[in-house]
Amino acid sequence: MSLDIDRPSRLLLAIAQTLRSAGLGLNVASPQDFDATFDQAWALITCERNASASRAPDGRIAHALTISLQIITSPTLADPGLAACDLACVLKGLITDNRWGLPSGQCDRPQNIDALPSTFLSDAQAYSAWTLAFDQTLYLGALLLDDPLGIPKFAKTWEVSNIDDPDQYTELED
């Protein structure tokens, strides 16, 4: 992953990569990629919402994303809905406090983690499933503290004659 997140889809890619490498034996894909083969359980990732939130302290724009994972297990199991519930509980533990390897300055910890029973429909077939949803905020875009040269500057309104004149700003001290 890049050190600088430049688009919301990076979060979905990072989640998928983490789930695949977690050793849980999951097929991780989007709902469109579901093919009804059950050599492994499925985790279908979707971004449900991209809302606004307060800017980051460095001025980046906040994207409050709602992510859902629909967990589907084989319909041949004795109780596929209960098996999906169990897997959702394992994934809830993985999701808690996970930033998916993304920089903490651009990716908050997951919030509002919730799991509910659901049904997944594919080609007129209904599958018992569980949907695990959570909110995670990303901060994207340019830093407001940086000028075009990337040097953070500031000005105190009572010490300058024109707050809109960049030449009257001074560099921030470490």
C-alpha positions in Angstrom: 0.0 0.0 0.0 1.0 3.5 -0.7 2.0 5.6 2.3 -0.5 8.3 1.2 -4.1 7.2 0.7 -5.5 9.0 -2.4 -8.9 7.5 -2.8 -11.5 5.6 -0.7 -11.1 2.4 -2.7 -7.7 1.9 -1.0 -9.5 1.1 2.2 -11.5 -1.7 0.5 -8.4 -3.1 -1.1 -6.5 -3.0 2.2 -9.4 -4.8 4.0 -9.6 -7.5 1.3 -5.8 -8.0 1.5 -6.0 -8.3 5.3 -8.9 -10.8 5.2 -7.2 -13.0 2.6 -4.0 -13.2 4.7 -5.7 -13.7 8.0 -5.8 -17.5 7.6 -9.5 -17.8 7.9 -10.0 -19.6 4.6 -12.3 -16.9 3.0 -13.1 -16.1 -0.5 -13.0 -12.3 -0.4 -14.7 -10.4 -3.2 -17.4 -7.9 -4.2 -21.0 -9.1 -4.4 -20.7 -9.2 -8.3 -17.9 -11.7 -8.0 -19.9 -14.3 -6.0 -20.0 -17.5 -8.0 -21.9 -19.9 -5.6 -18.9 -22.2 -5.1 -18.4 -23.1 -1.5 -14.9 -24.6 -1.2 -14.6 -21.7 1.4 -16.9 -19.3 3.0 -17.4 -15.9 1.4 -16.9 -12.3 2.6 -18.4 -9.9 0.2 -17.1 -6.3 0.6 -19.2 -3.3 -0.2 -18.9 0.5 0.5 -22.4 1.5 1.5 -21.9 5.1 2.2 -19.4 8.0 2.0 -20.5 10.8 4.3 -18.7 14.0 5.4 -17.2 14.4 8.8 -14.9 16.9 10.5 -11.6 17.6 8.8 -8.4 16.1 10.2 -6.2 18.4 12.3 -3.9 18.8 9.3 -6.8 20.0 7.1 -7.5 16.9 5.0 -11.1 16.3 4.0 -12.8 13.5 6.0 -14.7 10.7 4.2 -16.8 8.7 6.8 -17.2 5.4 5.0 -19.7 2.7 5.9 -18.3 -0.7 5.0 -20.2 -3.9 5.0 -19.0 -7.5 4.8 -21.7 -10.0 3.9 -20.6 -13.4 5.3 -22.0 -16.5 3.4 -21.3 -20.1 4.3 -22.1 -23.2 2.4 -25.9 -24.0 2.3 -25.0 -27.7 2.8 -23.9 -27.0 6.4 -26.3 -28.1 9.2 -27.1 -24.5 10.0 -25.5 -22.1 7.5 -26.9 -19.0 9.2 -25.3 -20.0 12.6 -22.0 -20.8 10.9 -22.1 -17.3 9.2 -22.8 -15.8 12.7 -19.8 -17.5 14.1 -17.6 -16.3 11.3 -18.9 -12.8 11.7 -17.9 -12.9 15.4 -14.3 -13.9 14.4 -14.2 -11.1 11.8 -15.6 -8.6 14.4 -12.5 -9.3 16.5 -10.3 -8.7 13.4 -12.0 -5.5 12.5 -11.8 -3.9 16.0 -9.0 -1.3 16.1 -7.7 -2.4 12.6 -6.4 0.3 10.3 -5.5 -2.4 7.7 -1.9 -1.3 7.4 -2.9 2.2 6.3 -1.3 5.4 7.9 -3.0 6.3 11.1 -3.0 10.0 10.1 -5.3 9.2 7.3 -7.3 6.2 8.6 -9.2 6.2 11.9 -10.1 3.0 13.8 -13.4 1.4 12.9 -16.4 2.5 14.8 -20.0 1.3 15.2 -19.2 -2.3 14.4 -22.5 -4.2 14.1 -23.5 -7.7 12.8 -27.0 -8.7 11.8 -28.5 -11.8 10.1 -29.2 -11.3 6.4 -30.1 -13.0 3.2 -27.9 -12.9 0.1 -29.7 -13.4 -3.2 -27.9 -14.7 -6.3 -29.5 -16.1 -9.4 -32.8 -16.6 -7.7 -31.1 -18.5 -4.9 -31.3 -17.3 -1.3 -28.4 -17.9 1.1 -28.5 -17.5 4.8 -25.8 -14.9 5.7 -24.7 -12.4 8.3 -23.8 -8.8 7.4 -21.0 -7.2 9.5 -21.0 -3.4 9.0 -18.8 -0.7 10.4 -17.8 3.0 9.9 -14.3 4.0 9.2 -13.1 7.5 8.4 -10.4 8.3 5.9 -8.7 11.7 5.5 -7.9 12.5 1.9 -6.4 15.4 -0.1 -3.9 18.1 0.4 -2.8 19.3 3.8 -4.1 22.8 4.5 -1.1 23.7 6.6 1.2 23.3 3.6 1.9 26.0 1.0 2.6 25.0 -2.6 6.2 24.3 -1.5 5.1 22.0 1.3 6.4 24.3 4.1 3.9 24.8 7.0 3.4 28.5 7.7 1.2 30.6 9.9 0.3 34.3 10.6 -1.3 36.0 13.6 -3.9 38.4 12.5 -2.8 41.0 15.1 0.8 40.9 13.9 0.3 41.3 10.1 -1.3 44.1 8.1 -2.9 41.7 5.5 -3.8 38.2 6.5 -4.3 37.3 2.8 -0.6 38.2 2.0 1.4 34.9 2.0 4.7 36.9 2.3 3.6 38.0 5.8 3.4 34.3 7.0 6.3 32.7 8.9 7.4 29.1 9.0 6.1 26.9 11.9 8.8 26.0 14.4 9.4 22.3 15.4 
